[in-house]
Amino acid sequence: MTEASTIAVGAETSAPAPGQDEARSLSSDAWRSLKKNPIFWFSAVLIVVFVLMAALPSLFTNVDPNAAILKEARAKPSGDAWFGRDIQGYDIYSRTIYGARASILVGVFASIATVLIGGALGVIAGYYGGWLDAVVSRITDIFFAIPLLLGGILFMATFPNDVNSPYLLVVGKVVLVLSIFGWPGLARLMRSSVLQVKPNDYVQAARALGASPWRIIRAHVLPNALAPMIVVATINLGVFISVEATLSFLGIGLTPPAVSWGVAISDAIVALRTTPHILLFPSLFLSLAVLAFIMLGDAVRDAFDPKSR
């Protein structure tokens, strides 16, 4: 056998077989796992529906959620009002659709804020260490001592909403309180992820080649430490929606004229015994929304966990 034929045979042997996958990244493996998970698709469809309800409520109803017909108050579900009417004559179906906007906005913006705050502090503490790590850890411990719901109650009771408060101000205040008390868990998670990534060879090599700390964090640390944050942030989004509903139910979260599922549940308690359908529908939509985000977070967590495959 000639030298040229030997090289050709070696090349054919080392080449991947047709259809055989080459080296894949963690994200591509996670996506392959997610595509086979029915829980992921079920939760994704629910989330898409709720996002459409929040962004384009007119696709689902053309009834004004603030149009009250007092003579039809407490009316049961019918062709004119699919979910019936509440104690003030509002169309429950319309208010349930429009209520998704405030709840989804609170959940999304609170999740983004906690990821930014917790992620930044976690990266600083984990990468630089030393006294910065000690200071950030002690601050995190202080906020951990205050439960999320209790902190929200104290904050919103101290700074209550006014009747004439703008809609965005009311929503922004709830987002602020959830962000203040919701970031410590993500900070600790990011710190632990950075500590796991930091000793790896590619990080040490980049440091030896003279790369700046910001470049190392941006190009090497964050892409490999961000997956756990995404998973927990997805689950937290559902938690924030439920906390917002709890604060609104207590009358210190979103308040009228803002429309949300928590406000609708609070209004329905008055007539719970005589007209339970007033409570049923907003509670059902709230439960489905929270369940969808938590199920999505669980599916993403399983996909990013190599031990589950």
C-alpha positions, 0 to 999 in steps of 0.5 A: 500500500502506497503512502498516499493510500494509507493517508486516504484510509486514515482520513476515511477512518477518522471522518465522522459517519454520515448522520453522526453528530459532531461535538455539541455545546451544552445549549444545543444538547439542552435544546434537543432535550427540550424538543422531546419534552411534552411538558416544555411544549405544554408550558410554552403554549400556555405562556405564548397565550398569556403573553398575547393576552398581555400584549394584544388583549383586543385579540380575545375581547372587544369589551371595555374592562372598565364598563360597568353595568350595575343592573347586571351585577353578579350575573352568571356566565351567559352568551353576553358575558362568558364568565359572568359579571362581578359585584360592580357589573364588570365583565369578568372575561374582559377583566381576566384578559386585561388582567394578564397585562399587569401580572405578566409585566410585574413578573417579567420586569421583576425577573429581569431586574433580579437577574441584573442585580443578582447576576452582577453582584454574584459575578463580582463576588465570585470572580474577584473574591477577597473583601468584595466577596465578603461585603457582597455576601454579608449584604446578601445575608441581610436581605435573605433575613427578610422573606420576599412576601413579608418585605413586600407587605412592609414596603407597600404598606409604608408607601401605599398607592394613591387613587390617582396614581398612574398605572405605570407607577403602580406597576413599577412600585410592585416591580421595585419591591420584588426586585429589592427582596428577590435578588439575593438567591440569584446572587448566591447562585451566580457566585457559586457558578462563577466559582466553579467556572473560574478555575477552568483551564480556558479562564486561566489561559485567557488570564495568562495571555493578558486578557482584561477581567471584563473580557474574561468575564464577558467571553468565558465566565458568563457564557458558562455560568449563566445557565443556572440563572436562566432556569431559576429566573424562569421559575421566579417569574411565576413566583413573582406573579403569585406574590403580586397577586397576594399583595393585590389581594391584600389591597396593598399591591396593584390597586384600582383602576389597575386591572389584575388577577389579584385585584379581581380575586380580592373583589370576588371575596365579598360575594364568594358564597353567593356567586363563586364564579366571580372568584373561579376564573381569575384564580384559574388563569392565575394558577395556570400562568404560575404553573406554566412558568414553573413547569417551563423552569423545571423543563429547562433545568432538566435539559441543562442538567447532564445527569438527567440525560 
